[in-house]
Amino acid sequence: MASIPSHALRHLSLTRPWLRKIRCSTSVAFSSQDPHQIPPQNTDTAANSSKSQAFFPKKNQILELECESLAFKGKGVCKVADSGFVLLCDNALPGERFIGRVSRKKGSYAEVTKLKTLSPHRDFVDAPCEYASYCGGCKTQDLSYEAQLRAKEQQVRELVIHVGKFSDKDPDFSRIMKPIVPCDIQFHYRNKMEFSFGSQKWLPKELLHEKLDGNDNYALGLHAPGFFDKILNVDKCLLQSEPANKILATVQDNWKDPELGLSPYNVHSHAGFLKHLVLRTGRDMKTGLPELMVNFVTSSYKPEMLKPLVEKISTIPEVVSIMNNVNTSIGNTSVGEEEYTLYGKSTISESLRGLTFQISANSFFQTNTHQAEVLYKLIEDCAGLRGDASEIVLDLFCGTGTIGLTLAKKAKHVYGYEVVPQAVADANKNAKLNGINNTTFVQGDLNKIDENFGKHFPKPDIVISDPNRPGMHMKLIKFLLKLKAPKIVYVSCNPATCARDIDYLCHGVVEQNIKGCYKLKSIQPVDMFPHTPHIECVCLLELC
């Protein structure tokens, strides 16, 4: 760790006693109890120095900060000299010096709101997207891609050490901890984007004095960070395909026309018709050309209201499906209680690892198809199936069956479990579509398993676990430790909960008298979503 000079915490001047300066550390410790929180890191210098004075910032205090690392959710990490107190700031990047205000304290750390940048971060590049500084979806667009990869790899490494409790002093650590796999395509990689209609347009501070009325206040785009009721109007998103941007532009050019009588849904009054616009990109399996699905999510079923938009959008050659999901609830979900086909077919297709998948409006499918090929190859390599059709695979959190189906060709049988009924239905359809007969997909909540769970399938040779962000429930971890499958491939979209779970599986939980029985063989970070804080990991664990 870089040493922190004693003068790093000081009054800047007598005329500005409210402004203090804090140098950042290059490393940060993570709590093993709660991987979502980052506690202070004690240093010998701080503990032993009689001259140092601990400093814990107060709410609304103004500070001059410098960021040198990224942490959970892509927040910039700053650390108080001597006391080791950690401050997190959204939209702060390594090397950036800025003025920030302490917005709230959370016990072991505080959050800071950036007020003004004093000097830009290192590895600065011009963000190509005009919305990059407002949107929040691509927080690191103005950080060079090489620097993004370094930051993500370092974050995983820190979590594996501090939450997973694996020592970097172990001679095997460098072999276990693999370098991050980059994404060859940094823009236009998303095959699904969800935009929201809103009655309140979000404006930057410098334009808040403008008074917008009626249609001028309407917006179609993305939720502004921190607002559930304000929409940042977006005409183009660089993460989605060009044909999808063509559709977005067409809708933007027409939906506010007073003659159409269309109104955005108001989350306060619960009045209005248009809720969401969901665009999905697939491929025609014969030609390889893109095919797109447009899904209008509305508060009621009024196809005549959508007809003018449908007529304009259907002239775009890539559009093969226009759907209408009707969601009458007051919530913000884009999944409807009813679904109607307004134009073309009800599904689009995509290929992954040599298999064809039919994707419906509400299907789950890997958002980055190109990088999913890389991810699934890594999963297949970790699984190490012999290919003689003798092994049983247990696919937990199987979704629409994409991972299990890609492994089925080498397995004796694949048993998949998923809580979402529609996903299970899609998994069975995809198995039939690809002529795969050695799979069984079951609907069930893996957070609520009981002692009878393991009786429904033979003991697996390989377990694939791909949980959502909260990770695995302790009930499931206890089941896996009792099951003792020879191999577990843990696929994670949240390295914090991933590190926690592999700690439990390998080291156990002393407080609950639970003994671990696995050895971590490798952990492979994968960048699935460039310019965002999201990190995927593929971990291989083998029975001791």
C-alpha positions in Angstrom: 0.0 0.0 0.0 1.2 3.5 -0.7 2.2 5.4 2.4 0.2 8.5 3.3 2.2 11.6 4.2 1.4 13.2 7.6 0.6 16.5 5.9 -2.1 14.9 3.7 -4.8 16.0 6.1 -4.5 19.7 6.8 -6.3 23.1 6.6 -5.7 24.5 3.2 -5.7 28.1 4.4 -6.7 30.3 7.3 -9.3 32.0 5.1 -10.9 28.7 4.3 -10.9 26.6 7.5 -13.9 24.6 6.2 -11.9 23.0 3.4 -9.7 20.0 4.3 -7.6 17.9 1.9 -7.5 14.1 2.0 -5.2 11.9 0.0 -6.5 8.6 -1.2 -5.1 5.2 -0.6 -4.5 2.8 -3.5 -6.2 0.0 -1.7 -9.2 -0.6 0.4 -10.3 -3.3 2.7 -13.6 -5.0 2.4 -15.8 -6.4 5.2 -16.2 -10.1 5.3 -19.6 -9.7 7.0 -21.1 -7.4 4.4 -19.4 -7.3 1.0 -21.6 -4.3 0.0 -19.9 -2.2 2.6 -16.3 -1.1 2.7 -15.0 -0.6 6.3 -11.9 1.5 7.2 -8.5 -0.1 6.7 -6.3 0.2 9.8 -2.6 0.9 9.1 0.3 0.4 11.5 1.2 4.0 10.9 -2.1 5.3 12.1 -2.2 2.9 15.0 1.3 3.7 16.3 1.8 7.4 15.5 1.2 9.4 18.6 1.2 12.6 16.5 -1.6 11.6 14.2 -5.1 12.9 15.0 -8.0 10.8 13.8 -10.3 12.7 11.5 -13.9 11.6 10.8 -15.7 14.0 8.4 -19.2 15.3 9.4 -22.2 15.5 7.2 -22.2 18.5 4.8 -18.5 19.1 5.4 -16.7 20.3 2.3 -13.5 18.4 1.4 -10.8 18.4 -1.3 -10.3 14.8 -2.3 -8.2 12.8 -4.7 -9.5 9.4 -6.0 -7.1 6.6 -6.8 -9.3 3.5 -7.0 -12.8 2.2 -7.7 -14.9 0.1 -5.5 -18.4 -1.6 -5.5 -20.7 -0.1 -8.1 -17.9 1.9 -9.6 -17.7 4.5 -6.8 -14.5 6.3 -6.3 -12.6 5.5 -3.1 -11.0 8.2 -0.9 -9.4 7.5 2.4 -8.7 9.8 5.3 -5.1 9.9 6.3 -4.2 8.5 9.8 -7.8 7.5 10.8 -8.3 5.3 7.7 -11.9 6.5 7.3 -13.2 5.7 3.8 -15.2 8.0 1.7 -17.0 6.9 -1.5 -17.9 9.3 -4.3 -20.0 8.5 -7.4 -18.6 9.6 -10.7 -15.1 10.1 -9.3 -12.3 8.3 -11.2 -8.7 7.4 -10.3 -6.4 10.4 -10.2 -9.2 13.0 -10.2 -8.9 15.8 -7.7 -12.2 17.4 -6.8 -14.3 19.3 -4.2 -16.9 17.2 -2.5 -19.6 17.5 0.2 -20.2 14.7 2.7 -23.8 13.7 2.0 -24.2 10.9 4.5 -22.3 8.7 6.9 -22.9 5.0 7.1 -20.9 3.9 10.2 -17.8 2.5 8.6 -17.7 4.9 5.7 -19.3 8.1 4.3 -20.6 9.1 0.9 -19.5 12.2 -0.9 -21.2 14.2 -3.6 -18.8 15.7 -6.1 -19.2 19.5 -6.5 -16.4 20.5 -8.7 -13.5 18.8 -10.5 -10.1 20.5 -9.8 -8.0 18.4 -12.1 -9.1 15.4 -14.3 -8.3 11.9 -13.6 -5.4 10.1 -15.2 -6.1 8.0 -18.3 -8.6 10.6 -19.5 -10.3 10.2 -22.9 -13.1 12.1 -24.4 -16.5 10.4 -23.9 -18.1 9.9 -27.3 -21.7 9.9 -25.8 -23.3 13.3 -25.2 -25.2 12.0 -22.2 -22.2 10.3 -20.5 -21.9 13.0 -17.7 -25.6 12.8 -16.9 -26.9 9.3 -17.6 -25.2 7.1 -15.0 -25.3 4.0 -17.2 -21.8 4.4 -18.5 -20.0 5.9 -15.6 -16.5 5.4 -17.0 -16.8 6.4 -20.6 -14.1 9.1 -20.2 -11.7 6.6 -18.6 -9.5 4.7 -21.1 -10.6 1.2 -21.6 -7.3 -0.2 -20.4 -7.7 1.7 -17.2 -11.2 0.4 -16.8 -9.9 -3.1 -17.0 -7.2 -2.5 -14.5 -9.7 -1.0 -12.0 -12.1 -3.9 -12.4 -9.4 -6.5 -12.0 -8.0 -4.8 -8.9 -11.5 -4.7 -7.4 -12.0 -8.4 -7.9 -8.5 -9.0 -6.4 -9.3 -6.9 -3.3 -12.6 -8.7 -2.8 -11.1 -12.1 -3.1 -8.4 -11.2 -0.5 -10.5 -9.2 2.0 -13.9 -10.9 1.7 -13.0 -14.3 0.3 -10.1 -14.5 2.8 -7.6 -15.8 0.3 -4.0 -14.7 0.9 -2.1 -13.0 -1.9 1.0 -14.3 0.0 0.0 -17.9 -1.0 2.3 -19.1 -3.8 -0.7 -20.4 -5.7 -2.6 -17.1 -5.6 -1.1 -15.7 -8.8 -2.2 -18.9 -10.6 -5.7 -18.8 -9.0 -6.3 -15.1 -9.8 -6.6 -14.8 -13.6 -6.2 -11.5 -15.5 -9.5 -10.0 -16.6 -10.8 -11.0 -20.1 -11.5 -7.8 -22.1 -14.4 -7.2 -24.4 -13.4 -6.8 -28.0 -16.5 -4.6 -28.7 -16.8 -1.6 -26.4 -19.8 0.0 -28.0 -23.1 -1.2 -29.6 -22.7 -4.5 -27.7 -26.1 -4.6 -25.9 -28.8 -6.6 -27.5 -31.5 -5.2 -25.2 -32.3 -1.7 -24.0 -35.2 -0.5 -21.9 -36.3 3.1 -22.2 -39.0 4.8 -20.1 -41.6 7.3 -21.0 -42.1 10.1 -18.5 -44.1 13.2 -17.8 -41.2 15.0 -16.2 -38.0 15.6 -18.2 -34.8 15.7 -16.2 -32.7 18.8 -16.9 -29.1 19.7 -15.8 -28.8 22.4 -13.1 -27.8 25.0 -15.6 -31.1 24.6 -17.4 -33.4 24.2 -14.4 -34.6 27.8 -14.8 -36.4 26.9 -18.0 -40.1 26.3 -17.6 -41.4 23.4 -19.6 -45.1 22.8 -20.1 -47.2 20.0 -21.6 -45.4 18.0 -24.3 -42.2 19.9 -23.8 -41.9 18.3 -20.4 -42.4 14.8 -21.8 -39.4 12.6 -22.2 -38.4 9.2 -23.5 -35.1 7.8 -22.3 -33.4 6.7 -19.1 -34.1 7.4 -15.5 -31.8 10.1 -14.2 -29.6 8.8 -11.4 -31.3 9.2 -8.1 -34.8 10.0 -9.6 -37.6 7.5 -10.0 -39.9 10.1 -11.6 -37.6 12.1 -13.9 -36.4 10.9 -17.3 -33.2 12.0 -19.2 -34.4 12.3 -22.7 -32.2 10.2 -25.0 -32.2 10.3 -28.8 -29.3 7.8 -29.3 -27.6 5.2 -27.1 -24.1 4.1 -28.1 -24.5 0.8 -26.3 -27.3 -0.6 -28.4 -27.2 -1.5 -32.1 -27.5 1.0 -34.9 -30.9 -0.4 -36.1 -32.1 0.0 -32.5 -31.1 3.6 -32.5 -32.9 4.0 -35.8 -36.1 2.8 -34.1 -35.5 5.0 -31.1 -35.1 8.1 -33.3 -38.3 7.2 -35.2 -40.3 6.9 -32.0 -38.8 10.2 -30.7 -39.8 12.0 -33.9 -43.4 11.0 -33.7 -44.8 10.0 -30.2 -45.2 13.6 -29.0 -47.4 14.6 -32.0 -50.6 16.1 -30.4 -52.7 14.5 -33.2 -51.7 11.0 -31.9 -53.1 11.7 -28.5 -50.3 9.7 -26.7 -49.5 10.4 -23.1 -46.6 9.2 -21.0 -47.3 7.4 -17.7 -47.2 9.6 -14.6 -45.7 7.7 -11.7 -47.4 10.2 -9.2 -50.9 10.4 -10.6 -50.8 6.9 -12.2 -52.4 8.4 -15.3 -51.1 8.1 -18.8 -50.7 5.4 -21.5 -47.0 4.8 -22.5 -44.7 3.2 -19.9 -41.7 1.7 -21.6 -40.1 1.1 -25.0 -38.0 -2.1 -25.0 -35.8 -2.8 -28.0 -34.2 -6.2 -28.5 -31.7 -7.2 -31.2 -31.3 -10.7 -32.5 -30.1 -12.4 -35.7 -31.8 -14.1 -38.6 -30.3 -17.6 -38.5 -30.4 -17.9 -42.3 -28.9 -14.6 -43.4 -27.0 -13.6 -40.2 -28.5 -10.1 -40.5 -29.9 -8.3 -37.4 -33.6 -8.6 -36.6 -35.3 -6.4 -34.0 -38.2 -6.6 -31.7 -40.0 -3.5 -30.5 -42.0 -3.9 -27.3 -44.4 -1.1 -26.2 -45.3 -1.4 -22.5 -48.6 0.4 -21.8 -51.0 0.8 -19.0 -53.9 -0.5 -21.0 -54.7 -2.3 -24.2 -55.5 0.3 -26.9 -53.9 -1.0 -30.2 -55.5 1.8 -32.2 -53.5 4.3 -30.2 -50.3 2.6 -31.2 -51.2 2.0 -34.8 -49.5 5.2 -36.3 -46.2 4.4 -34.5 -46.5 0.7 -35.6 -46.9 1.7 -39.2 -43.8 4.0 -39.1 -41.6 1.5 -37.3 -42.6 -1.5 -39.4 -41.1 0.2 -42.5 -37.6 -0.2 -40.9 -36.2 -3.4 -42.6 -34.7 -4.9 -39.5 -38.0 -4.8 -37.5 -39.6 -8.2 -37.6 -41.7 -8.0 -34.4 -43.7 -5.3 -32.6 -45.2 -6.4 -29.3 -47.4 -4.7 -26.7 -47.1 -5.7 -23.1 -50.0 -4.4 -21.0 -49.0 -3.6 -17.4 -51.9 -2.2 -15.3 -50.0 -2.1 -12.0 -48.6 1.1 -10.6 -45.1 -0.4 -10.4 -42.3 0.4 -12.8 -41.8 -3.1 -14.3 -41.7 -3.6 -18.0 -43.3 -7.1 -17.8 -46.9 -7.1 -18.6 -49.8 -9.2 -17.4 -51.0 -9.6 -21.0 -49.0 -9.6 -24.3 -50.2 -8.9 -27.8 -48.4 -9.1 -31.2 -49.0 -5.9 -33.2 -46.8 -6.7 -36.1 -44.7 -9.7 -37.4 -43.8 -12.6 -35.2 -43.7 -13.0 -31.4 -40.1 -13.9 -31.0 -36.7 -13.2 -32.5 -33.7 -15.6 -32.7 -30.1 -15.6 -31.6 -27.2 -18.1 -31.7 -25.0 -18.9 -28.8 -22.3 -21.7 -28.7 -23.8 -23.3 -31.8 -27.3 -23.4 -30.5 -30.4 -21.4 -31.6 -32.5 -19.6 -29.1 -35.9 -18.1 -29.5 -36.3 -14.9 -27.5 -39.7 -13.5 -26.5 -40.4 -10.0 -25.2 -39.8 -11.0 -21.6 -37.2 -13.7 -22.0 -33.9 -13.5 -20.1 -31.0 -13.7 -22.5 -27.4 -12.6 -22.0 -27.3 -8.9 -22.8 -24.0 -9.0 -24.6 -24.2 -11.8 -27.1 -20.6 -11.4 -28.4 -19.1 -11.6 -24.9 -21.5 -14.3 -23.8 -19.7 -16.6 -26.3 -16.5 -15.9 -24.4 -18.1 -16.3 -21.0 -19.8 -19.6 -21.9 -16.6 -21.0 -23.4 -14.9 -20.3 -20.0 -17.7 -22.0 -18.2 -17.4 -25.0 -20.5 -13.7 -25.2 -19.9 -14.1 -25.0 -16.1 -16.8 -27.7 -16.2 -14.3 -30.0 -18.0 -16.9 -32.5 -19.1 -15.3 -35.6 -20.4 -17.7 -35.8 -23.4 -18.7 -39.4 -22.9 -22.2 -38.6 -21.8 -21.6 -40.1 -18.3 -21.8 -37.0 -16.1 -24.7 -35.3 -14.4 -24.9 -31.5 -14.4 -26.9 -29.5 -11.8 -27.7 -26.1 -13.3 -28.8 -23.7 -10.5 -30.4 -20.4 -11.4 -30.6 -21.7 -14.9 -32.7 -18.9 -16.4 -33.8 -19.8 -19.9 -31.3 -22.7 -19.9 -28.6 -21.2 -22.0 -25.7 -22.5 -19.9 -27.1 -26.0 -19.3 -28.1 -26.4 -22.9 -24.6 -25.6 -24.1 -23.2 -28.3 -21.8 -25.9 -30.9 -22.5 -24.2 -32.2 -25.7 -21.3 -33.6 -23.5 -23.4 -34.6 -20.4 -25.6 -37.5 -19.5 -28.3 -35.2 -18.2 -28.7 -31.6 -17.1 -31.1 -30.7 -14.3 -31.9 -27.0 -14.2 -33.7 -24.9 -11.5 -35.1 -21.4 -11.9 -37.7 -19.4 -9.9 -39.2 -17.6 -12.9 -41.9 -19.8 -14.6 -41.6 -18.1 -18.0 -37.9 -18.6 -18.0 -38.4 -22.3 -17.4 -41.0 -22.5 -20.2 -38.5 -20.8 -22.5 -35.7 -23.2 -21.4 -37.9 -26.2 -22.4 -38.8 -24.6 -25.7 -35.1 -23.9 -26.4 -34.3 -27.5 -25.6 -36.9 -28.8 -28.1 -35.8 -26.2 -30.7 -32.3 -27.6 -30.6 -33.3 -31.3 -30.4 -31.8 -31.7 -26.9 -33.6 -34.4 -25.0 -31.3 -34.9 -21.9 -32.4 -31.8 -19.9 -35.0 -31.3 -17.2 -35.9 -27.7 -16.2 -37.9 -27.2 -13.0 -39.5 -24.1 -11.5 -38.5 -23.6 -7.9 -37.1 -21.0 -5.5 -33.5 -21.9 -4.6 -33.7 -19.5 -1.6 -36.4 -21.7 0.0 -35.1 -25.3 -0.5 -35.7 -27.9 2.2 -34.2 -31.3 3.1 -36.1 -32.9 0.2 -34.4 -30.8 -2.5 -31.6 -33.2 -3.3 -34.0 -36.2 -3.7 -35.3 -34.9 -7.0 -32.2 -35.6 -9.0 -29.2 -37.9 -8.9 -26.0 -36.7 -7.3 -24.3 -34.4 -9.8 -20.7 -34.6 -11.0 -20.7 -30.8 -11.7 -22.8 -28.0 -10.2 -23.2 -24.7 -12.2 -24.4 -21.9 -10.0 -25.2 -18.5 -11.6 -27.1 -16.5 -9.0 -28.3 -12.9 -9.3 -26.6 -10.1 -7.5 -27.4 -11.1 -3.9 -25.6 -14.4 -4.4 -26.5 -17.7 -2.9 -28.7 -18.1 0.2 -27.1 -19.8 3.2 -29.6 -22.7 2.8 -28.2 -23.4 -0.6 -24.6 -23.1 0.5 -25.3 -25.6 3.3 -26.9 -28.0 0.8 -23.9 -27.8 -1.5 -21.5 -28.5 1.3 -23.6 -31.5 2.2 -24.0 -32.6 -1.4 -20.2 -32.6 -2.0 -20.3 -32.6 -5.8 -16.7 -33.0 -7.1 -16.8 -29.7 -8.9 -18.6 -26.3 -8.7 -18.5 -23.7 -11.4 -19.7 -20.4 -9.8 -20.7 -17.7 -12.3 -21.2 -14.3 -10.7 -22.4 -10.9 -11.8 -21.4 -9.4 -8.4 -17.8 -10.1 -7.3 -18.6 -9.0 -3.7 -21.2 -11.7 -3.0 -19.2 -14.1 -5.1 -16.2 -13.6 -2.8 -18.4 -14.1 0.2 -19.9 -17.3 -1.1 -16.6 -18.9 -2.1 -15.3 -18.1 1.3 -18.2 -20.0 2.9 -17.7 -23.0 0.5 -13.9 -23.1 1.0 -13.4 -21.9 4.6 -16.8 -22.6 6.1 -18.6 -20.4 8.7 -17.0 -20.8 12.1 -19.9 -18.9 13.9 -22.4 -21.4 12.6 -20.1 -24.5 13.0 -20.1 -25.0 9.2 -17.0 -26.5 7.6 -15.9 -25.7 4.1 -14.9 -28.6 1.9 -13.8 -26.9 -1.4 -10.6 -25.6 -2.8 -10.6 -22.5 -5.1 -8.8 -23.5 -8.3 -9.3 -20.3 -10.3 -11.2 -17.1 -10.5 -11.6 -15.5 -13.9 -12.9 -11.9 -14.2 -14.7 -11.1 -17.4 -15.7 -7.6 -18.7 -19.1 -8.1 -20.1 -20.2 -4.5 -20.0 -17.5 -1.9 -20.9 -17.9 1.6 -19.5 -20.1 0.3 -16.6 -19.1 -0.9 -13.1 -20.4 -4.4 -13.7 -18.0 -7.3 -13.6 -18.6 -11.0 -14.3 -16.5 -13.8 -12.7 -16.2 -17.5 -13.4 -14.9 -19.5 -10.4 -13.8 -23.1 -10.4 -14.0 -24.9 -7.0 -13.0 -28.6 -6.5 -13.8 -30.8 -3.6 -11.0 -31.2 -1.2 
